[in-house]
């Protein structure tokens, strides 16, 4: 028990009510936020946006709803923040050739598409984005993140003269990524190494 004077009055305070040091408080807040976002993304992976509820996030994470709403005032805000975990930075390869770089990028995406959590979440993001501008923006950011390494290696190749200076990078990216996404979410055919190599050969040959 501690004692101090406030306006001439002696006031007592217990350890439980003492002020938490700012550094400890910040660490606690960050841990809580990380737990909530991890749980939210897991829920999105299981049932998409439509079945997502803050109640279930609170139940699974052990973080009180009042705490969750203090950081994310709406369900949509939490979903969007959780979806931002899908925009992970990817390393851009430098194999020494354009074909080698493109192959490394597409092979990695092809191997992730059938298994990565973001691959299961993305269709519900696309659906919601049709009616919600905030989700449309997060969807655009996710797609830009997926395309960023390809854009970089294509622009680097153009700088070296491996591609025509007037080459339309956006069109080339679409020609490379489009078939992978088509097989994953539309035709549901296998995305094997042979298919990936065929896409690359056709796209680069057209240049």
N, C-alpha and C positions, 0 to 999 in steps of 0.2 A: 504494500500500500504506500502511495506517495501522497505528500501534502503540498499544496501551494496556495498562495493568496490571490484572490480575484476581487478587486474593488473593496479590499478590507475584510473580506470573508475568507475563512479557511475552507478549502475545498479538497476532498480526497479523490483519488483516482486509482483504480486497480490496474494491474498489468494488462488485463484484457482490453481495457479502454484506452491504453496509451496509444499514441499515434504510431502507425507503422512507418518505418523509414521508407523514403521515396523509392530507393533502389529495389527494396524487397517488394514493395507494392507493384512496381513496374514489371518485375519478373513474374509475379503472381498473375497480373493481368495478361501478360503475353502467353503464359502457360494456359490460362483459361481460354483465350482467343484461339490458340492453336488446337486445343482439344475440341472446341466447338466447330471450327472449320473442318477439321479432320472427320469428325462425326457427320457433319452436314454433307461432305463430299461422298462419304460412304453410303449415306441414304440416297443421294442422287444417283449413285451407281446402281443401286438396287431397284429403285422404282421411278426414277426420273423426276421432273419438276412437278407433275400433277399430284403425286402422292406424298410430296414433301411437306412435313409439318414441323413447326418449332417445338411442339409438345414432345414429339418423338426424339428430336435432337436433345432436348433437355433430359429426357428419360435415359437415353443411351450415354450421354456424355457426363451426367451427374452435375452439370452446371445449371443453376436455377434459371427459370424463364426470365425473371426480373433482370438477372445479369446479362442474359443473351440480348434482351430488348434494349438494355442500356447501350450496347455496342452496335446493334443492328435494329433500328426502330421498326422495321417491317420484315415480314417473311421474305419478300422479294429482295430486300437488301442483303439478307443472309445468303440467299441462293446465289445471287450475283457475285458476292465476295467468295463463296465456296467455288464457284465456277472459274474464278480467276486462277485457281490452282491448276487449271488445265492449260494455262499459258506459260508453261515452263520454258526457260531458255534452253535452246539446243545448241550443241557445239557444231560449228561449221567445219567439215573436213577439208583437208588440203592434201590430196593424194598425188598431185602433180599433173593431173589431167582432168578435163571437164567430165569425161565419161566416168572416170573413177570417183569423182566427187558426187556426181548425180546418183551413181549406183549405191554408194555408201548411204546417202540420205534416204533414197527410196526403199532400200532393203530394210533399214531400221523402221521406217513407217509401216512397211508391209508386215513386219513381224509384230508390231505393236497393235495394229488395227483389230486383230481377233481377240486380243487379251487385255489391253490396257483399259483401266476404269473410264478414262475420258471417252473412249470409243463407245461405251454403253450409255454415257450421259448425253453425248452430242445430239442424237436425234431428238430428244425432248427439248433441248435448247433451241434447235432449229424450229420446232413446232411452236414453241412459246414466242420466239422472235418474230413470227409472222404477225403477232398481235400486240407485242410489247416493245416499244423503241429501246428501252434499257437492255432488254435481252438481245435485241438486234445488234446493239453496240458490242456487247460481250461476245456474241457470236462472231462478229467481224474481227475482234481482237484475237480470238482463238485461231481463226483461219489465217490471219496475218502471221501469227506465231508459227503455225505449221509450215507456212510458205517461206518464212524468212531465210532459212539456210539455203534453200534452192535459189532464191533471188540473189543471195550474196555470191554463190558460186557462178551463177550465170553472168552477173555483172562483172565479176572478176575475169571470167573468160572473155567477155567482150573487150575488157581493157587490155588483154593480152593478144587480141586479134583472133581468138579461137571462135568467136561468133561475129557475125556482121554487126557493125556499129548500130544499125537501124533495127536490130532484132527486137521484137516485142516480148519483153521478159514475162509480162503477165500472161500472154497467150501460151508461152512455153511452159510456165508453171502449171497452168490449167491442163495442158496436154499430158503432163507427167503425173500430177496428183489426181486428176479427174477419174481415170480408169480405176485407180485403187479405191477411191471412195465409192464409185459405182458398184464395184464388186462387193464391197463391204456392206452397203446399205440397200442396194437395189437387186442386183442379180444373185447375190450371195454365193457366187462361184469362188473357188479357191484362189487365194492370193499367194501363189507360190513364186519361187525364184525365177522360174522360166517365164512366167507372165511378166514379172517386173523387168527382166532383161529385154523382153520383146517391146515393152512400152518405151524403154530408154532408146533402143536401137531405132525404132520408128520415129520418135520425137527428134533425135539428133540427126538422123538421116534427112529429115525434112528441112533442116537448116543449111 
